[in-house]
Amino acid sequence: MSEWFETLPGLWTGLWDCLAEGVARRDAPARHVVLATVGLDGGPEARTVVLRGADADAGVIEVHTDLHSAKVAELRRDGRAAVVVWDGERRLQVRLSVAVTELQGDAAAAIWEQVPDPSRQSYGVVPAPGTPIAGALDYEKCADRATFAVLRCELRRVDLVHLGEVHRRAGFARAGGWAGRWLVP
């Protein structure tokens, strides 16, 4: 019997298992992922975000954000982004190329209702995220649904590397119906 990482379908399933655990478990390796965007100055920007949704059938992951954060302005200018995950338990390195759609207002209302109250406090910070302040705590947290957004990240390409005794790398593309192919690690 082969290990999950020895076949293309196994790696694909391992990816979605990893992402589903990131959504479900606070201590999962994929809970906190890196979202990279093109900055307004044309340079790279990367930040850690919390993975909030993963739908293998749709090929979509989701994160939540404040509409006033820099990443929203960056994604409105260029909706392409990358998401990077390292799952040390699986020895799986993940790079996702995504197209991001922003959901807000009524389109995000049902999701807002599922956000626990302590987490809601992260949406509606005054002044806006990234604003210079005189002291480290010179801001207020005030839950405001009007500043809440869901970043719906539709996967376009996936690059997976399993760093086992023998390294294996695979690529998958939406345009190819997610048929994987082996790549040199």
CYANA upper distance limits for C-alpha pairs under 8 A (distance plus 0.5 A):
  2 SER  CA      6 GLU  CA      6.83
  2 SER  CA      7 THR  CA      8.44
  3 GLU  CA      7 THR  CA      8.36
  3 GLU  CA     10 GLY  CA      8.32
  4 TRP  CA     10 GLY  CA      4.93
  4 TRP  CA     11 LEU  CA      6.68
  4 TRP  CA     13 THR  CA      8.49
  4 TRP  CA     14 GLY  CA      7.39
  5 PHE  CA     10 GLY  CA      6.02
  5 PHE  CA     11 LEU  CA      5.46
  5 PHE  CA     14 GLY  CA      7.89
  5 PHE  CA    162 HIS  CA      7.31
  5 PHE  CA    168 ARG  CA      8.26
  6 GLU  CA     10 GLY  CA      7.31
  6 GLU  CA     11 LEU  CA      7.82
  6 GLU  CA    168 ARG  CA      8.25
  7 THR  CA     11 LEU  CA      6.71
  8 LEU  CA     12 TRP  CA      6.72
  8 LEU  CA    170 ALA  CA      7.60
  8 LEU  CA    180 GLY  CA      6.43
  8 LEU  CA    181 ARG  CA      7.64
  8 LEU  CA    182 TRP  CA      8.16
  9 PRO  CA     13 THR  CA      6.65
  9 PRO  CA    180 GLY  CA      8.32
 10 GLY  CA     14 GLY  CA      6.48
 11 LEU  CA     15 LEU  CA      6.63
 11 LEU  CA    160 LEU  CA      8.13
 11 LEU  CA    170 ALA  CA      8.43
 12 TRP  CA     16 TRP  CA      7.14
 13 THR  CA     17 ASP  CA      6.60
 14 GLY  CA     18 CYS  CA      6.54
 15 LEU  CA     19 LEU  CA      6.80
 15 LEU  CA     94 VAL  CA      8.23
 15 LEU  CA    160 LEU  CA      8.47
 16 TRP  CA     20 ALA  CA      6.40
 16 TRP  CA     54 ALA  CA      8.13
 16 TRP  CA     56 ALA  CA      6.71
 17 ASP  CA     21 GLU  CA      6.64
 18 CYS  CA     22 GLY  CA      6.81
 18 CYS  CA     29 PRO  CA      8.32
 18 CYS  CA     30 ALA  CA      6.84
 18 CYS  CA     87 ASP  CA      7.81
 19 LEU  CA     23 VAL  CA      6.98
 19 LEU  CA     30 ALA  CA      6.42
 19 LEU  CA     31 ARG  CA      8.31
 19 LEU  CA     51 LEU  CA      8.44
 19 LEU  CA     54 ALA  CA      6.67
 20 ALA  CA     24 ALA  CA      6.74
 20 ALA  CA     53 GLY  CA      8.15
 20 ALA  CA     54 ALA  CA      6.36
 21 GLU  CA     25 ARG  CA      6.09
 21 GLU  CA     28 ALA  CA      6.47
 21 GLU  CA     30 ALA  CA      7.51
 21 GLU  CA     31 ARG  CA      8.00
 22 GLY  CA     26 ARG  CA      7.59
 22 GLY  CA     27 ASP  CA      8.37
 22 GLY  CA     28 ALA  CA      5.60
 22 GLY  CA     29 PRO  CA      6.95
 22 GLY  CA     30 ALA  CA      4.77
 22 GLY  CA     31 ARG  CA      4.40
 22 GLY  CA     32 HIS  CA      7.95
 22 GLY  CA     51 LEU  CA      6.78
 22 GLY  CA     52 ARG  CA      8.41
 23 VAL  CA     30 ALA  CA      8.20
 23 VAL  CA     31 ARG  CA      6.55
 23 VAL  CA     51 LEU  CA      6.11
 23 VAL  CA     52 ARG  CA      5.71
 23 VAL  CA     53 GLY  CA      6.27
 23 VAL  CA     54 ALA  CA      7.42
 24 ALA  CA     28 ALA  CA      8.47
 25 ARG  CA     31 ARG  CA      7.53
 26 ARG  CA     31 ARG  CA      6.67
 27 ASP  CA     31 ARG  CA      7.39
 29 PRO  CA     85 VAL  CA      8.39
 29 PRO  CA     86 TRP  CA      7.32
 29 PRO  CA     87 ASP  CA      5.57
 29 PRO  CA     88 GLY  CA      7.44
 29 PRO  CA     89 GLU  CA      8.04
 30 ALA  CA     51 LEU  CA      7.74
 30 ALA  CA     85 VAL  CA      6.49
 30 ALA  CA     86 TRP  CA      7.39
 30 ALA  CA     87 ASP  CA      6.78
 31 ARG  CA     50 VAL  CA      6.23
 31 ARG  CA     51 LEU  CA      5.85
 32 HIS  CA     48 THR  CA      6.62
 32 HIS  CA     49 VAL  CA      6.07
 32 HIS  CA     50 VAL  CA      5.21
 32 HIS  CA     51 LEU  CA      6.61
 32 HIS  CA     85 VAL  CA      8.40
 33 VAL  CA     48 THR  CA      5.97
 33 VAL  CA     49 VAL  CA      6.06
 33 VAL  CA     50 VAL  CA      6.83
 33 VAL  CA     51 LEU  CA      7.07
 33 VAL  CA     83 VAL  CA      7.16
 33 VAL  CA     84 VAL  CA      6.42
 33 VAL  CA     85 VAL  CA      5.80
 33 VAL  CA     86 TRP  CA      8.47
 34 VAL  CA     46 ALA  CA      6.92
 34 VAL  CA     47 ARG  CA      5.94
 34 VAL  CA     48 THR  CA      4.90
 34 VAL  CA     49 VAL  CA      6.64
 34 VAL  CA     83 VAL  CA      5.96
 34 VAL  CA     84 VAL  CA      5.56
 34 VAL  CA     85 VAL  CA      7.16
 35 LEU  CA     46 ALA  CA      6.02
 35 LEU  CA     47 ARG  CA      6.01
 35 LEU  CA     48 THR  CA      6.67
 35 LEU  CA     49 VAL  CA      7.12
 35 LEU  CA     81 ALA  CA      7.48
 35 LEU  CA     82 ALA  CA      6.34
 35 LEU  CA     83 VAL  CA      5.13
 35 LEU  CA     84 VAL  CA      7.17
 36 ALA  CA     44 PRO  CA      7.45
 36 ALA  CA     45 GLU  CA      5.99
 36 ALA  CA     46 ALA  CA      4.61
 36 ALA  CA     47 ARG  CA      7.05
 36 ALA  CA     81 ALA  CA      6.09
 36 ALA  CA     82 ALA  CA      5.58
 36 ALA  CA     83 VAL  CA      6.73
 37 THR  CA     44 PRO  CA      6.61
 37 THR  CA     45 GLU  CA      5.76
 37 THR  CA     46 ALA  CA      6.82
 37 THR  CA     71 LYS  CA      7.57
 37 THR  CA     74 GLU  CA      7.22
 37 THR  CA     75 LEU  CA      7.45
 37 THR  CA     80 ARG  CA      7.45
 37 THR  CA     81 ALA  CA      5.31
 37 THR  CA     82 ALA  CA      7.22
 38 VAL  CA     42 GLY  CA      6.28
 38 VAL  CA     43 GLY  CA      6.36
 38 VAL  CA     44 PRO  CA      5.51
 38 VAL  CA     45 GLU  CA      6.50
 38 VAL  CA     74 GLU  CA      6.78
 38 VAL  CA     75 LEU  CA      8.15
 38 VAL  CA     78 ASP  CA      7.41
 38 VAL  CA     80 ARG  CA      8.32
 38 VAL  CA     81 ALA  CA      7.79
 39 GLY  CA     43 GLY  CA      5.61
 39 GLY  CA     44 PRO  CA      6.01
 39 GLY  CA     45 GLU  CA      5.97
 39 GLY  CA     71 LYS  CA      8.42
 39 GLY  CA     74 GLU  CA      6.11
 40 LEU  CA     73 ALA  CA      8.17
 40 LEU  CA     74 GLU  CA      6.20
 40 LEU  CA     77 ARG  CA      8.17
 49 VAL  CA     63 VAL  CA      7.36
 50 VAL  CA     63 VAL  CA      6.61
 50 VAL  CA     64 HIS  CA      7.97
 51 LEU  CA     61 ILE  CA      7.92
 51 LEU  CA     62 GLU  CA      6.74
 51 LEU  CA     63 VAL  CA      5.70
 52 ARG  CA     61 ILE  CA      8.01
 52 ARG  CA     62 GLU  CA      5.89
 52 ARG  CA     63 VAL  CA      5.56
 52 ARG  CA     64 HIS  CA      7.42
 53 GLY  CA     60 VAL  CA      8.36
 53 GLY  CA     61 ILE  CA      5.68
 53 GLY  CA     62 GLU  CA      5.09
 53 GLY  CA     63 VAL  CA      7.28
 54 ALA  CA     59 GLY  CA      8.29
 54 ALA  CA     60 VAL  CA      6.38
 54 ALA  CA     61 ILE  CA      4.77
 54 ALA  CA     62 GLU  CA      6.93
 55 ASP  CA     59 GLY  CA      6.29
 55 ASP  CA     60 VAL  CA      5.74
 55 ASP  CA     61 ILE  CA      6.72
 56 ALA  CA     60 VAL  CA      7.14
 58 ALA  CA    154 GLU  CA      8.41
 59 GLY  CA    154 GLU  CA      6.52
 59 GLY  CA    155 LEU  CA      6.08
 60 VAL  CA    152 ARG  CA      7.23
 60 VAL  CA    153 CYS  CA      5.98
 60 VAL  CA    154 GLU  CA      5.01
 60 VAL  CA    155 LEU  CA      6.31
 61 ILE  CA    152 ARG  CA      6.68
 61 ILE  CA    153 CYS  CA      5.71
 61 ILE  CA    154 GLU  CA      7.17
 61 ILE  CA    155 LEU  CA      8.16
 62 GLU  CA    150 VAL  CA      7.10
 62 GLU  CA    151 LEU  CA      6.05
 62 GLU  CA    152 ARG  CA      5.25
 62 GLU  CA    153 CYS  CA      6.31
 63 VAL  CA    150 VAL  CA      6.35
 63 VAL  CA    151 LEU  CA      5.79
 63 VAL  CA    152 ARG  CA      7.43
 64 HIS  CA    148 PHE  CA      7.76
 64 HIS  CA    149 ALA  CA      6.26
 64 HIS  CA    150 VAL  CA      5.03
 64 HIS  CA    151 LEU  CA      6.46
 65 THR  CA     69 SER  CA      7.69
 65 THR  CA     72 VAL  CA      8.48
 65 THR  CA    123 TYR  CA      7.46
 65 THR  CA    148 PHE  CA      6.60
 65 THR  CA    149 ALA  CA      5.82
 65 THR  CA    150 VAL  CA      6.81
 65 THR  CA    151 LEU  CA      7.71
 66 ASP  CA     72 VAL  CA      8.45
 66 ASP  CA    122 SER  CA      7.83
 66 ASP  CA    123 TYR  CA      5.49
 66 ASP  CA    124 GLY  CA      7.26
 66 ASP  CA    129 PRO  CA      8.39
 66 ASP  CA    147 THR  CA      5.83
 66 ASP  CA    148 PHE  CA      5.55
 66 ASP  CA    149 ALA  CA      6.53
 67 LEU  CA     72 VAL  CA      6.55
 67 LEU  CA    147 THR  CA      5.46
 67 LEU  CA    148 PHE  CA      6.48
 67 LEU  CA    149 ALA  CA      6.45
 68 HIS  CA     72 VAL  CA      7.43
 68 HIS  CA     73 ALA  CA      8.37
 68 HIS  CA    128 ALA  CA      6.30
 68 HIS  CA    129 PRO  CA      6.92
 68 HIS  CA    147 THR  CA      7.47
 69 SER  CA     73 ALA  CA      7.76
 69 SER  CA    128 ALA  CA      7.58
 69 SER  CA    129 PRO  CA      5.90
 69 SER  CA    130 GLY  CA      7.56
 70 ALA  CA     74 GLU  CA      6.76
 70 ALA  CA    129 PRO  CA      8.22
 70 ALA  CA    130 GLY  CA      7.95
 71 LYS  CA     75 LEU  CA      6.50
 72 VAL  CA     76 ARG  CA      6.58
 73 ALA  CA     77 ARG  CA      6.92
 74 GLU  CA     78 ASP  CA      6.71
 74 GLU  CA     79 GLY  CA      8.16
 75 LEU  CA     79 GLY  CA      4.95
 75 LEU  CA     80 ARG  CA      7.45
 75 LEU  CA     81 ALA  CA      8.24
 75 LEU  CA    100 VAL  CA      7.57
 79 GLY  CA     99 ALA  CA      6.11
 79 GLY  CA    100 VAL  CA      5.63
 79 GLY  CA    101 THR  CA      7.62
 80 ARG  CA     97 SER  CA      7.98
 80 ARG  CA     98 VAL  CA      6.41
 80 ARG  CA     99 ALA  CA      5.27
 80 ARG  CA    100 VAL  CA      6.73
 81 ALA  CA     97 SER  CA      6.61
 81 ALA  CA     98 VAL  CA      5.86
 81 ALA  CA     99 ALA  CA      6.86
 81 ALA  CA    100 VAL  CA      7.52
 82 ALA  CA     95 ARG  CA      7.37
 82 ALA  CA     96 LEU  CA      5.94
 82 ALA  CA     97 SER  CA      5.11
 82 ALA  CA     98 VAL  CA      6.30
 83 VAL  CA     94 VAL  CA      8.47
 83 VAL  CA     95 ARG  CA      6.34
 83 VAL  CA     96 LEU  CA      5.51
 83 VAL  CA     97 SER  CA      7.13
 83 VAL  CA     98 VAL  CA      7.93
 84 VAL  CA     93 GLN  CA      8.24
 84 VAL  CA     94 VAL  CA      6.12
 84 VAL  CA     95 ARG  CA      5.19
 84 VAL  CA     96 LEU  CA      6.88
 85 VAL  CA     93 GLN  CA      6.60
 85 VAL  CA     94 VAL  CA      5.47
 85 VAL  CA     95 ARG  CA      7.10
 86 TRP  CA     91 ARG  CA      8.05
 86 TRP  CA     92 LEU  CA      6.55
 86 TRP  CA     93 GLN  CA      5.33
 86 TRP  CA     94 VAL  CA      6.77
 87 ASP  CA     91 ARG  CA      6.21
 87 ASP  CA     92 LEU  CA      5.63
 87 ASP  CA     93 GLN  CA      6.96
 88 GLY  CA     92 LEU  CA      6.98
 90 ARG  CA    162 HIS  CA      8.27
 91 ARG  CA    162 HIS  CA      6.19
 91 ARG  CA    163 LEU  CA      5.82
 91 ARG  CA    164 GLY  CA      7.05
 92 LEU  CA    160 LEU  CA      7.40
 92 LEU  CA    161 VAL  CA      6.28
 92 LEU  CA    162 HIS  CA      5.17
 92 LEU  CA    163 LEU  CA      6.87
 93 GLN  CA    160 LEU  CA      6.23
 93 GLN  CA    161 VAL  CA      5.52
 93 GLN  CA    162 HIS  CA      6.84
 93 GLN  CA    163 LEU  CA      8.10
 94 VAL  CA    158 VAL  CA      7.81
 94 VAL  CA    159 ASP  CA      6.47
 94 VAL  CA    160 LEU  CA      5.34
 94 VAL  CA    161 VAL  CA      7.15
 95 ARG  CA    158 VAL  CA      6.39
 95 ARG  CA    159 ASP  CA      5.60
 95 ARG  CA    160 LEU  CA      7.01
 96 LEU  CA    155 LEU  CA      6.94
 96 LEU  CA    156 ARG  CA      7.98
 96 LEU  CA    157 ARG  CA      6.42
 96 LEU  CA    158 VAL  CA      5.22
 96 LEU  CA    159 ASP  CA      6.96
 97 SER  CA    155 LEU  CA      6.46
 97 SER  CA    156 ARG  CA      6.03
 97 SER  CA    157 ARG  CA      5.55
 97 SER  CA    158 VAL  CA      6.87
 98 VAL  CA    153 CYS  CA      5.97
 98 VAL  CA    154 GLU  CA      5.71
 98 VAL  CA    155 LEU  CA      4.94
 98 VAL  CA    156 ARG  CA      5.78
 98 VAL  CA    157 ARG  CA      7.61
 99 ALA  CA    153 CYS  CA      6.07
 99 ALA  CA    154 GLU  CA      5.70
 99 ALA  CA    155 LEU  CA      7.11
 99 ALA  CA    156 ARG  CA      7.43
100 VAL  CA    151 LEU  CA      6.67
100 VAL  CA    152 ARG  CA      5.99
100 VAL  CA    153 CYS  CA      4.98
100 VAL  CA    154 GLU  CA      6.77
101 THR  CA    151 LEU  CA      6.34
101 THR  CA    152 ARG  CA      5.61
101 THR  CA    153 CYS  CA      7.02
101 THR  CA    154 GLU  CA      8.45
102 GLU  CA    149 ALA  CA      7.04
102 GLU  CA    150 VAL  CA      6.35
102 GLU  CA    151 LEU  CA      5.37
102 GLU  CA    152 ARG  CA      6.70
103 LEU  CA    107 ALA  CA      6.10
103 LEU  CA    108 ALA  CA      6.01
103 LEU  CA    149 ALA  CA      6.02
103 LEU  CA    150 VAL  CA      5.53
103 LEU  CA    151 LEU  CA      6.93
103 LEU  CA    152 ARG  CA      7.74
104 GLN  CA    108 ALA  CA      5.30
104 GLN  CA    109 ALA  CA      7.99
104 GLN  CA    146 ALA  CA      8.19
104 GLN  CA    147 THR  CA      8.41
104 GLN  CA    148 PHE  CA      6.90
104 GLN  CA    149 ALA  CA      5.17
104 GLN  CA    150 VAL  CA      7.03
105 GLY  CA    109 ALA  CA      6.59
105 GLY  CA    145 ARG  CA      7.96
105 GLY  CA    146 ALA  CA      6.78
105 GLY  CA    148 PHE  CA      8.14
105 GLY  CA    149 ALA  CA      8.14
106 ASP  CA    110 ALA  CA      8.33
108 ALA  CA    112 TRP  CA      6.69
108 ALA  CA    148 PHE  CA      8.25
108 ALA  CA    149 ALA  CA      7.07
108 ALA  CA    150 VAL  CA      7.07
109 ALA  CA    113 GLU  CA      6.89
109 ALA  CA    145 ARG  CA      8.33
110 ALA  CA    114 GLN  CA      7.40
111 ILE  CA    115 VAL  CA      7.22
112 TRP  CA    145 ARG  CA      7.49
112 TRP  CA    148 PHE  CA      8.01
115 VAL  CA    119 SER  CA      6.90
115 VAL  CA    120 ARG  CA      6.75
116 PRO  CA    120 ARG  CA      6.81
117 ASP  CA    121 GLN  CA      7.31
118 PRO  CA    122 SER  CA      8.46
119 SER  CA    123 TYR  CA      8.45
120 ARG  CA    143 ALA  CA      5.62
120 ARG  CA    144 ASP  CA      7.99
121 GLN  CA    125 VAL  CA      7.90
121 GLN  CA    141 LYS  CA      5.83
121 GLN  CA    142 CYS  CA      5.90
121 GLN  CA    143 ALA  CA      4.90
121 GLN  CA    144 ASP  CA      8.23
122 SER  CA    141 LYS  CA      6.96
122 SER  CA    142 CYS  CA      8.09
122 SER  CA    143 ALA  CA      7.25
123 TYR  CA    141 LYS  CA      8.13
123 TYR  CA    142 CYS  CA      7.68
123 TYR  CA    143 ALA  CA      5.98
123 TYR  CA    144 ASP  CA      6.34
123 TYR  CA    145 ARG  CA      7.60
123 TYR  CA    147 THR  CA      6.35
123 TYR  CA    148 PHE  CA      6.01
124 GLY  CA    128 ALA  CA      8.06
124 GLY  CA    141 LYS  CA      6.91
124 GLY  CA    142 CYS  CA      5.83
124 GLY  CA    143 ALA  CA      5.72
124 GLY  CA    144 ASP  CA      5.24
124 GLY  CA    145 ARG  CA      8.01
124 GLY  CA    146 ALA  CA      8.27
124 GLY  CA    147 THR  CA      6.10
124 GLY  CA    148 PHE  CA      7.95
125 VAL  CA    129 PRO  CA      7.15
125 VAL  CA    139 TYR  CA      7.45
125 VAL  CA    140 GLU  CA      6.19
125 VAL  CA    141 LYS  CA      5.14
125 VAL  CA    142 CYS  CA      6.40
125 VAL  CA    143 ALA  CA      8.06
126 VAL  CA    139 TYR  CA      6.09
126 VAL  CA    140 GLU  CA      5.69
126 VAL  CA    141 LYS  CA      7.05
126 VAL  CA    142 CYS  CA      8.01
127 PRO  CA    131 THR  CA      6.89
127 PRO  CA    139 TYR  CA      6.63
127 PRO  CA    140 GLU  CA      7.85
133 ILE  CA    138 ASP  CA      6.62
133 ILE  CA    139 TYR  CA      8.21
134 ALA  CA    138 ASP  CA      7.18
144 ASP  CA    148 PHE  CA      7.40
155 LEU  CA    174 ARG  CA      7.61
156 ARG  CA    173 ALA  CA      6.37
156 ARG  CA    174 ARG  CA      5.69
156 ARG  CA    175 ALA  CA      7.88
157 ARG  CA    171 GLY  CA      7.81
157 ARG  CA    172 PHE  CA      6.22
157 ARG  CA    173 ALA  CA      4.91
157 ARG  CA    174 ARG  CA      6.77
158 VAL  CA    171 GLY  CA      6.12
158 VAL  CA    172 PHE  CA      5.53
158 VAL  CA    173 ALA  CA      6.81
159 ASP  CA    169 ARG  CA      7.83
159 ASP  CA    170 ALA  CA      6.45
159 ASP  CA    171 GLY  CA      5.15
159 ASP  CA    172 PHE  CA      7.10
160 LEU  CA    169 ARG  CA      6.05
160 LEU  CA    170 ALA  CA      5.81
160 LEU  CA    171 GLY  CA      6.89
161 VAL  CA    167 HIS  CA      7.57
161 VAL  CA    168 ARG  CA      6.19
161 VAL  CA    169 ARG  CA      4.78
161 VAL  CA    170 ALA  CA      7.06
161 VAL  CA    185 PRO  CA      7.29
162 HIS  CA    167 HIS  CA      6.17
162 HIS  CA    168 ARG  CA      5.70
162 HIS  CA    169 ARG  CA      6.80
163 LEU  CA    167 HIS  CA      5.33
163 LEU  CA    168 ARG  CA      7.33
164 GLY  CA    168 ARG  CA      8.22
167 HIS  CA    185 PRO  CA      6.84
168 ARG  CA    182 TRP  CA      8.22
168 ARG  CA    183 LEU  CA      8.18
168 ARG  CA    184 VAL  CA      7.91
168 ARG  CA    185 PRO  CA      6.39
169 ARG  CA    182 TRP  CA      6.46
169 ARG  CA    183 LEU  CA      5.68
169 ARG  CA    184 VAL  CA      6.63
169 ARG  CA    185 PRO  CA      5.48
170 ALA  CA    180 GLY  CA      6.96
170 ALA  CA    181 ARG  CA      6.04
170 ALA  CA    182 TRP  CA      4.93
170 ALA  CA    183 LEU  CA      5.68
171 GLY  CA    180 GLY  CA      6.01
171 GLY  CA    181 ARG  CA      5.97
171 GLY  CA    182 TRP  CA      6.94
171 GLY  CA    183 LEU  CA      7.15
172 PHE  CA    176 GLY  CA      8.05
172 PHE  CA    178 TRP  CA      5.63
172 PHE  CA    179 ALA  CA      6.46
172 PHE  CA    180 GLY  CA      4.95
172 PHE  CA    181 ARG  CA      7.13
173 ALA  CA    177 GLY  CA      7.15
173 ALA  CA    178 TRP  CA      5.46
173 ALA  CA    179 ALA  CA      7.45
173 ALA  CA    180 GLY  CA      7.78
174 ARG  CA    178 TRP  CA      5.54
